[in-house]
Amino acid sequence: MSAHALEARLRALQCEERTALLPYLMAGFPSKRELVEHYRERSGRDVEPLAWFQALALWKAAVFCEAIYGRYLRGERGEDDPFGRALERGVPALLETAADRVGA
């Protein structure tokens, strides 16, 4: 599944789940493309290896989110926790997106 397709699937989540997992979708945040272009212009650096670093960041986020999801399942985060609840689908989506970034 492509990163674009995964993002579309995440966008389809309930509003509170979506903003918990993808805060950059909230009004006022620049797009990913705008952020990358801003970085490239300001730093003068090559952004070609960005996909590898994105995959690493997503993998690390999935590891931490899995721990948070475990706390949610054990009731340590409370029953009404939209972020914890969203991680049931969010952690696999993070891992799939990470793999997609590097073509795995």
Secondary structure by P-SEA (a helix, b strand, c coil): ccaaaaaaaaaaccaaaaaaaccccccccccaaaaaaaaaaaacccccaaaaaaaaaaaaaaaaaaaaaaaaaacccccccccccccaaaaaaaaaaaaaaacc
